[in-house]
């Protein structure tokens, strides 16, 4: 098994980033690897709570994942199981992996450390790295716009 870790510095406070990671209203703006839409964003962000996310990529393919929240520490940490229920990486079919998102306040916002563990192959890891980088790019753009709107008020 293999894993990947991505670190991003986001110009928003940890509580704002956490809301984008842990609420349907936030997730709908950034999930998915490209500019395709999020079709379903359901999450009960509490230990034992479930989530289900479905997105359509720009090529028209749809992908859905679901899982359970294992750790929820407001504005600091969200850990959940991850399983593709439709589409997704073929090497991960019928497998459960783990996603952890750790937030740390920094001078100009938040450092997000995103880790996806227990992936089956290096090919799967590389595919997920591409996908998560695209999603995190969207998260940064969304929070930048939200921050600009809040500052203008």
C-alpha positions in Angstrom: 0.0 0.0 0.0 1.0 3.6 -0.5 0.0 7.1 0.4 0.3 10.7 -0.7 0.6 13.9 1.3 -0.1 17.4 -0.1 0.5 20.6 1.8 -1.2 23.9 0.9 -1.1 27.4 2.4 -4.5 28.9 2.2 -5.3 32.6 2.8 -8.3 32.0 5.1 -8.7 31.3 8.9 -8.8 27.6 9.9 -12.5 27.8 10.9 -13.3 29.0 7.3 -11.2 26.3 5.7 -12.8 23.6 8.0 -16.3 24.7 7.0 -15.3 24.3 3.4 -14.1 20.8 4.1 -16.9 19.6 6.4 -20.2 21.1 5.2 -22.2 20.4 2.0 -22.3 24.2 1.3 -18.5 24.3 1.3 -17.8 21.0 -0.4 -20.0 21.8 -3.4 -17.5 24.6 -4.4 -14.4 22.5 -4.6 -14.7 18.8 -4.8 -13.5 17.1 -7.9 -10.3 17.3 -10.0 -11.4 19.8 -12.7 -14.1 22.4 -13.3 -16.9 19.8 -13.5 -19.8 20.2 -11.0 -20.4 18.5 -7.7 -23.7 16.7 -8.1 -24.1 15.4 -4.5 -22.5 16.7 -1.3 -23.7 15.1 1.8 -21.7 15.0 5.1 -22.5 14.5 8.7 -19.2 15.8 10.1 -19.2 14.0 13.5 -17.4 10.9 14.6 -19.4 8.0 13.1 -21.2 10.4 10.6 -21.3 9.4 7.0 -20.5 11.3 3.8 -21.4 10.8 0.1 -19.9 12.9 -2.7 -20.6 12.7 -6.4 -18.9 14.8 -9.1 -18.9 15.0 -12.9 -15.6 15.6 -14.6 -15.3 17.8 -17.7 -15.1 14.7 -19.8 -18.6 13.8 -18.7 -17.7 10.8 -16.4 -19.2 10.7 -13.0 -17.5 9.5 -9.8 -18.9 8.9 -6.3 -17.2 8.2 -3.0 -18.6 7.6 0.4 -17.3 6.8 3.9 -17.4 7.5 7.6 -15.9 10.3 9.7 -13.4 8.8 12.1 -12.0 12.0 13.7 -13.6 15.5 13.8 -11.8 18.2 15.7 -13.4 21.6 14.8 -11.1 23.8 12.8 -8.2 21.4 13.2 -8.7 17.9 11.9 -11.0 15.8 9.8 -10.3 12.1 9.1 -12.5 9.8 7.2 -12.6 6.5 5.4 -12.8 6.7 1.6 -14.4 4.2 -0.8 -15.3 4.7 -4.5 -18.9 3.6 -4.9 -19.1 4.6 -8.6 -16.3 5.4 -11.0 -13.0 6.3 -9.4 -9.7 4.6 -9.7 -10.0 1.0 -10.8 -7.2 -0.2 -8.5 -9.3 1.0 -5.5 -12.6 -0.8 -6.5 -14.0 -2.5 -3.3 -11.2 -1.1 -1.2 -11.3 1.3 1.7 -8.6 3.9 2.2 -8.3 6.8 4.6 -8.2 10.6 4.1 -6.9 13.0 6.8 -7.0 16.8 6.6 -5.0 18.7 9.2 -5.3 22.4 9.7 -2.7 24.7 11.3 -3.0 28.4 11.7 -0.2 30.4 10.1 0.4 34.2 9.8 -1.6 34.6 6.6 -4.2 31.9 7.1 -4.1 28.1 7.3 -1.7 25.4 6.4 -3.6 22.4 5.2 -1.9 19.0 5.2 -3.9 16.6 3.2 -3.0 12.9 3.4 -4.6 10.0 1.5 -3.4 6.6 2.9 -3.8 3.0 2.2 -4.0 3.3 -1.5 -3.4 0.0 -3.3 -0.9 0.9 -6.0 1.5 3.6 -7.1 -0.6 4.1 -10.2 -3.6 4.8 -7.9 -1.6 7.1 -5.8 -0.5 9.1 -8.8 -4.1 9.3 -10.1 -5.3 10.5 -6.7 -2.5 13.0 -6.5 -3.6 14.5 -9.8 -7.3 14.5 -8.6 -6.6 15.9 -5.2 -4.3 18.6 -6.5 -7.1 19.7 -8.9 -9.6 19.8 -6.0 -7.3 21.7 -3.7 -6.6 24.2 -6.4 -10.4 24.8 -6.6 -10.6 25.0 -2.8 -7.9 27.7 -2.8 -9.7 29.7 -5.5 -13.1 29.4 -3.7 -11.7 30.6 -0.4 -9.8 33.4 -2.0 -13.0 34.7 -3.6 -14.9 34.2 -0.3 -12.2 36.1 1.6 -12.3 39.0 -1.0 -16.1 39.2 -0.7 -15.9 39.2 3.2 -13.2 41.9 3.1 -15.3 44.1 0.8 -18.2 44.0 3.2 
